Amino acid sequence: MKLYLLLLFLCISPLSKAKEIAITFDDSPRQADGYFNGPNRAKTLIEELKNHKIQQVAFFSNSKGLNTEGINRLQTYSNAGHIIANHTHNHPDFNKISLEEYTQNFLLADSKLSQFNNFKKLFRFPYLRDGDSEKKRDGMKEVLKKHGYINAYITLNNYDWYIENLFQKAIKNGVSIDFERMRQFYVQVMMESIEYYDEMAQTHLGRSPKHILLLHEMDISALYVGDLVDELRFRGWKIISPEEAYNDEISQYQPQQIFRYNPGRIGEIARDKGQKKGLWHKTLDEKYLEMRFTEEVLNPDLDKLINKD
């Protein structure tokens, strides 16, 4: 009997310790005139999510993009069971405009995005900038509360948008891309940042919270999000819905600091706990990413040649 219980424990314990992560995409319907057009990006992304059994993600959307194609693209996501959420009308920088202007921008998006059946009152601040003064931060907090919104913070930050820029630039310039090397590069960089912020969370919280991953609705997301999820699952992560993730107790956390440039919820907690450096992982650096993209995707044998000489 004891042996049976031991074997049972060994079988179920990895699942009980699984880390949890929700997938979210910002800036939809994002400009699509490179490797994919808008409809093909949506089709590919939906198929990737379905094929890798990612049941629900959230698309934080800018209502300025709701022309006919943009509406159809968001409707595709909504019809597939994914969440459409508010990311303002035209992606303003809260550091550069007043609370009143920002509020109107938010409300305009609210009115336009509510047409989608799977619209949820989740709001994500563009650039993660939630107010560079107490008046703006606390004022917007009250606006969200008044209109029944949840502040859709993130815990896992990255510069996937810059990887997309590098990818699209290479395609535009006619550079030959090895898509397998591109896949490996993308997954590796993303995993480095994910594990970095999870370790930071465990340092300051003593646990791994329900994480929210920030991605963007882009071509490389459509191409490789399934590969990223496969790697996450291989390393013991469980994919959960965004709404489940926002039930974590850190959703109630009130940062003590005013952040002109916000690193995300884990960075907020770390700063309040006294950590002043390393709130942004090294992969959140454009020059670093360009160097690695050149070496690992465009010139993967460069290091071998240098070391050989």
N, C-alpha and C positions, 0 to 999 in steps of 0.2 A: 504493500500500500504506500509506504514511504517513497519507494522508487517511482511509483506511478505519479505521485504528487510532484516529485522533483522533475520528472520528464515533462509534466504538464506545465510547470512553472517555466521551464526552459523554453517551451514552445510559445508561450503567450507573453513572456516578459519583454521581448523586443517590440511587440506591438504596443504594450502599455507605456513604453518609454519613447514612442515615436514623437518626433518634433512635428509641429503643425504649421502649415503655411497656406495663405490664401493668395491667389493671383489677381492682380488688377492692372488695367491698361489705361494710361492717361492720354488725353489730347484727341480722342476720336471725335468725328471722323477726320483723322490727320491727312494732310496733303499726300496724295499718292500719284506720282508721275515719274517714278523711277523704274525699279525692277518689276513691280506690280502696278497696275492701276487700282482704283478703289474697289470695284467689284471682285477682282481676282484676289486682292489682299483679303477681303472679307471671306470669300469662299475658302481660300487656303487656311486661314486662321480658324474658321469654324470646323473644318475637317480635321485640323491638327488637334484642336481641343477635344473633339469627339473621339478620334482614334486613340488618344492617350487617356481617355476616361477622366477628363477634367470636366466635372459636371456643371460648375458655375463659376464664372469670373465676373468682375465688374469693369465696365467701360466708363471712365470719367470723361465726360463729353463737353465740348465747347459748341454752343448753339450757333455760333457764327458760321459754322461749316454745314448748316442744314439747308443746302441746296437740294435739288432732286436726288442727285447721287448720294449725298451725305445722309439724307433721310432714309434712303433705301439701305444704305450700309448699316446704319444703327438699327433699322428694323430687322435686318438679317440677324444681328446679334441678339436683339430682344426676342425674336421668334424662336431662337435656338435655346432660350431659357436663361440668357445671361442678363445681368443687371445693367441698366443705363442710369448713370448718376451725374451729378452736377459738378462741372469744372469751370464754371463761369461762362459768359458769352464769348469773350474774345481773348481770354488768357492774360489779363492784366497783371502787372507787377504791383502788389499791394504796397510796396515800399515807395512807389512813385505817384500814387493817387490817394485821394481822401477816402475816409470811411464811407461817406455818403456816395461817392462815385462807385466805389467798390460794391456797396450794397445794391445799387441799381443794376450793376452788371450781373451780380449773382441772381437777382430777382428776374431779370430778363431771361437768363438761362433756365430758371425754374419754370417759367411760363411756357417756353418753347420745348423743353425736354419732357414735359409732363404728358405729351402726346403718345409716348411709347408705353405699351402695355406693361413692360417690366421695369418702368422707372421707379427708383427708390430714392428717398430723401437722404442721400449720402453726399457730402460736399468735401471736395479736396481742393486745398489752396494751390493755385498755380505756383510753380517753383517751390512749393512747401512754405511760402512766406505768409505767415499768419498775423502779421502786424509788427511794425518796428517801434511801436510805442504802446504803453498800457491802454491808452484811449482807443487805439485802433484794434488791438488784440481783444480787449474786453468788450468793445463795441460789437465786433463781428461775432463774438461768442454769443452775445445776447440776440443778435439777428438770427443766428442759426437756431437757437432755442425757440425763439418766437415762431419760426416757420416750421418747426418740427424736424429739424435736420440733425444728423450725427456728423461730427467732425471726423472725416475719413482720413485720419493720420496714416502714415506708413511706418514700418519698423525697419525695412530692408531697403537701403538706398543704393543707387548705382548710376552709371552714366551710359545706359544702353542706347540713349538717343545719340551719343557721340559715336558709338560703334556703328550705328545706322548711317551717320554722316560719312564715316570713312568707307563703309561698304558702298553707298550710293555714289560717292565721288569716284571710286575705282570703276564701278560699272559705267558711269558717264564718260570716263576717260578711256574706255575700251581696254582696261586692264583685265587680264585673265584671272578669274577668281576660282580657286580650288574650294568648292563648297564643303568638302569634308573637313579641310583645314579651318574654314570659316566656322563650321559647326563646333569643332573642338575648341577654337578660340573663344567663341561666344559662351559656351557652357562653362569653360574653365574660369573665365573672368567673372561671370555671374556667381558661380559657386564660391569663389574667393571672397566676394563682398558679402554674400549671404552668411557664410560661416563666421566671418569677422564680426558682423553685427550680432549674431546669435551668441558668440563668445562674450561680447560686450554686455549683452543682456544677462547672461548667466553670472557675470562678474558683479553686476550692480543689483540684480533682482534675485539672484540665487536660483534661477530657473529659466527655462526657455518658454517665453510667452507664445500665445497664438500670433504668429507673424503675418504681416501684410507686405507682400512684395510689390514694389513699384516697377512697372514696365510701361512701355508706350505702345500704342497701336501703330506698328510699323512693319515693314517688310521682313526684317530679321526676326521679329516676334512671330510672324506667321510661319516663317521657315523653321524656327528652332525652339519654340516654347515647349513642344512635345519632348524634344531631346533633353531640355533642361529639367522637365518634370521627371523624366526617366532617371536622370542622375540623382535628383532629389530623393526619389523613392529608393533607389539603390543604396543611398546613404542613410536611410531610415526615416525619411520625412513622410508625413501624411498630408495630402492636399485636402483643404477644407474650403467651405464657402466664405466669401467676404463677410456676410452677415454673422456667421458663427465666430469669425475672428474678432469682430468688434464687440463680442461679449466678454473678451478678456478684461480683467480688472484694470489693466493699464489704460483702458479707454477712459477711465475716470481721472487719470493723472492730470494734475494741474502744474505745468512747469513754473518754476520760480523765476527763470530768466526770460528776458526779452531777447528774441533771436532775430537779428536782421536777416541772417541767412540760416535757415533751419535745417539741421541734419536728419530730422525724423525723430519719432518718439523715443527710440532707444538712445539716440544722441542727446535728446533733451534730459532724459533721466540720468545719463552718465555725467552730463555737465552739472546738473544739480547735486550730484554725489561728489563733485570735486574734480572730475576728469576734464582737463582743459585741452589736451592734445589728442589727435587721433579720432576726432568725432566724424571725420570723413575718411573712408578707407582710401588707400593709395590708388585703387582702380577708379576713383572719382577724380581723375586728373587727365586732362586732354592730351598733354604731351606724353604722358606715360602710356596711355592707350594707343596713341599713334605709333609710338616706338614698338610696342608689342604687336600691333596689327601688321606693321611692316615686316617684322622679324618672323612672326608665326603664321601669317596668312600669305603675304606677298613674297617674302624671301625666307621660307622656312629652313633652308640649309645655310643661311648666313652665319649663324653661330658656329656650326660645324666647320665651316671653311676658316673662320677666324681662329678657332681653337686649334685647328690642324696646322695652321701657319705658325 
